[in-house]
Amino acid sequence: MEARAVGKYIRVSPQKARLVADVVRGMNADQAITTLKFMPKKAAGILRQVIESAVANATQNEQVDVDSLFVKKIFIDGGPSLKRIRPRAMGRATGIIKRTSHITVILDEM
């Protein structure tokens, strides 16, 4: 039985979040949470919350054994970007793109 959780409009670049997601893909859910807890990246804390949410969603079904859950799929899609302007020298301006992510985690039993 699959359990899923989605985090939307997360203020972290998809490229940076995918680096963290590649580490925990295929891991046991408890092991993934422990690994992310000690990883010094911003995306790790956010990803840990989404995985914990998926585990909580799985507990709503009595047929699911929470100890046997593993990260079946995890993917990060790009969300809408915030566009900002930064003043530069000689009256110029450059654009800054603040990217957001949609994080989807799917857990399954072994």
Phi and psi in degrees as a GROMACS rama.xvg file:
@    title "Ramachandran Plot"
@    xaxis  label "Phi"
@    yaxis  label "Psi"
@TYPE xy
-85.2529  148.278  GLU-2
-130.326  138.332  ALA-3
-132.891  157.092  ARG-4
-145.961  145.378  ALA-5
-129.148  131.037  VAL-6
-109.516  121.734  GLY-7
-112.005  152.301  LYS-8
56.8691  42.9786  TYR-9
-83.079  130.861  ILE-10
-83.7692  67.2791  ARG-11
-145.533  143.443  VAL-12
-63.8149  137.34  SER-13
-59.304  -35.1326  PRO-14
-63.5635  -41.4467  GLN-15
-73.0133  -34.593  LYS-16
-70.7494  -33.724  ALA-17
-65.8967  -31.3503  ARG-18
-61.0611  -40.5525  LEU-19
-74.3794  -39.4033  VAL-20
-63.6431  -34.1671  ALA-21
-64.5855  -27.8844  ASP-22
-71.1006  -40.9435  VAL-23
-97.1021  -4.92623  VAL-24
-62.6234  126.968  ARG-25
90.0274  -6.76859  GLY-26
-78.2175  161.798  MET-27
-63.2787  146.003  ASN-28
-61.6647  -43.5889  ALA-29
-65.3208  -40.7982  ASP-30
-66.4462  -37.5545  GLN-31
-65.8782  -41.9992  ALA-32
-63.5294  -42.9792  ILE-33
-65.102  -40.7168  THR-34
-63.5068  -43.9567  THR-35
-69.7485  -27.6778  LEU-36
-63.1296  -31.8971  LYS-37
-105.762  9.72616  PHE-38
-90.1842  128.118  MET-39
-85.7354  51.7155  PRO-40
-125.503  148.145  LYS-41
-63.3299  -40.6524  LYS-42
-66.5074  -23.3768  ALA-43
-66.1833  -42.9149  ALA-44
-65.6462  -39.078  GLY-45
-67.6056  -43.6336  ILE-46
-65.1525  -35.8731  LEU-47
-62.5126  -40.9605  ARG-48
-64.0184  -39.4606  GLN-49
-68.7827  -38.889  VAL-50
-66.7064  -41.1125  ILE-51
-63.1535  -35.1329  GLU-52
-66.0927  -39.552  SER-53
-66.5528  -37.1163  ALA-54
-65.1865  -41.4081  VAL-55
-63.9164  -37.1671  ALA-56
-65.0934  -35.2929  ASN-57
-70.0253  -29.476  ALA-58
-70.3442  -15.6201  THR-59
-69.5277  -19.9411  GLN-60
-100.595  120.81  ASN-61
-69.2551  -18.7415  GLU-62
-79.4426  -9.8288  GLN-63
-93.6249  131.049  VAL-64
-89.4564  113.247  ASP-65
-66.08  -30.1958  VAL-66
-71.1308  -19.5634  ASP-67
-99.554  11.575  SER-68
-76.9543  141.767  LEU-69
-136.953  162.44  PHE-70
-79.5958  101.233  VAL-71
-76.0005  -51.6136  LYS-72
-136.196  145.231  LYS-73
-148.47  122.388  ILE-74
-140.172  149.337  PHE-75
-120.408  119.667  ILE-76
-107.071  153.095  ASP-77
-77.1114  139.014  GLY-78
-102.363  -168.404  GLY-79
-67.9844  145.928  PRO-80
-100.002  140.218  SER-81
-88.6062  126.219  LEU-82
-103.727  124.624  LYS-83
-126.956  161.12  ARG-84
-121.027  135.543  ILE-85
-116.943  126.684  ARG-86
-69.1359  143.27  PRO-87
-126.422  -174.302  ARG-88
-69.9341  154.309  ALA-89
60.6245  35.782  MET-90
76.5335  9.17398  GLY-91
-88.3638  170.734  ARG-92
-142.586  145.784  ALA-93
-121.018  153.1  THR-94
-88.4863  146.672  GLY-95
-123.243  131.325  ILE-96
-110.038  116.862  ILE-97
-100.087  108.566  LYS-98
-85.8559  151.268  ARG-99
-124.016  163.766  THR-100
-132.096  152.189  SER-101
-112.963  119.158  HIS-102
-107.346  126.086  ILE-103
-120.935  128.519  THR-104
-122.726  129.95  VAL-105
-121.204  119.996  ILE-106
-104.01  151.248  LEU-107
-144.908  163.034  ASP-108
-85.8434  149.888  GLU-109
